[in-house]
Amino acid sequence: DAGITQSPRHKVTETGTPVTLRCHQTENHRYMYWYRQDPGHGLRLIHYSYGVKDTDKGEVSDGYSVSRSKTEDFLLTLESATSSQTSVYFCATAGGTGLFYGYTFGSGTRLTVV
Amino acid sequence: TQLLEQSPQFLSIQEGENLTVYCNSSSVFSSLQWYRQEPGEGPVLLVTVVTGGEVKKLKRLTFQFGDARKDSSLHITAAQPGDTGLYLCAGAQTTDSWGKLQFGAGTQVVVTP
């Protein structure tokens, strides 16, 4: 099984609807992150978690919330989707060989808001 | 404005040629990483460098961390079509305690047979 699983892989949703993306890890990593990737911007941090129920905002957190009720799962919710949130969303974890020694990424969720 | 500037943005070369990708910043990083990303997939970690002046080799790939820990380069010798992908550099700032990474916008490398 993959170490990090993101679901769904693809989603099309309407403006104004709430959307939840799921990240599930089997790595037992303490740290988890949500990034979005857009052309010309690279990867930008939305929210991150440094433990169960411990989360904080990244640089582009407006319109997003997260929850982490157990080590394995990190949920990203778009409270009311807008077209500017059309993007590819990646979950990442860290904490295996060392916090600053690199991320393991999921395969991403492509979200389209129409 | 990207904290980490990558250059060039796009590189197209023939198989067998060499290439270098640069990652520059005005900030100091406690570590710097390089990732390769293929279409439809997440980035995959290639290497982490943590010491100023450090050089790491991974087969035909050579990574260097600047003495001041503000910049890095990736050099590929005798590129192959399998090296095609988006190369991303990412750094952890010295003030950060939670492993948050700043990413460059990436360099798209295309190696044609």
Chai-1 contact restraints between the chains, C-beta under 6 A:
chainA,res_idxA,chainB,res_idxB,connection_type,confidence,min_distance_angstrom,max_distance_angstrom,comment,restraint_id
A,Y31,B,G99,contact,1.0,0.0,6.0,A-B,restraint_1
A,G42,B,F103,contact,1.0,0.0,6.0,A-B,restraint_2
A,G42,B,G104,contact,1.0,0.0,6.0,A-B,restraint_3
A,G42,B,A105,contact,1.0,0.0,6.0,A-B,restraint_4
A,G42,B,G106,contact,1.0,0.0,6.0,A-B,restraint_5
A,L43,B,F103,contact,1.0,0.0,6.0,A-B,restraint_6
A,L45,B,K100,contact,1.0,0.0,6.0,A-B,restraint_7
A,Y50,B,W98,contact,1.0,0.0,6.0,A-B,restraint_8
A,F90,B,G42,contact,1.0,0.0,6.0,A-B,restraint_9
A,A94,B,G99,contact,1.0,0.0,6.0,A-B,restraint_10
A,L99,B,G99,contact,1.0,0.0,6.0,A-B,restraint_11
A,F100,B,S30,contact,1.0,0.0,6.0,A-B,restraint_12
A,F100,B,S31,contact,1.0,0.0,6.0,A-B,restraint_13
A,F100,B,A92,contact,1.0,0.0,6.0,A-B,restraint_14
A,Y101,B,T48,contact,1.0,0.0,6.0,A-B,restraint_15
A,G102,B,Q33,contact,1.0,0.0,6.0,A-B,restraint_16
A,G102,B,L45,contact,1.0,0.0,6.0,A-B,restraint_17
A,G102,B,T48,contact,1.0,0.0,6.0,A-B,restraint_18
A,F105,B,G42,contact,1.0,0.0,6.0,A-B,restraint_19
A,F105,B,P43,contact,1.0,0.0,6.0,A-B,restraint_20
A,G106,B,G42,contact,1.0,0.0,6.0,A-B,restraint_21
A,S107,B,E41,contact,1.0,0.0,6.0,A-B,restraint_22
A,S107,B,G42,contact,1.0,0.0,6.0,A-B,restraint_23
A,G108,B,G42,contact,1.0,0.0,6.0,A-B,restraint_24
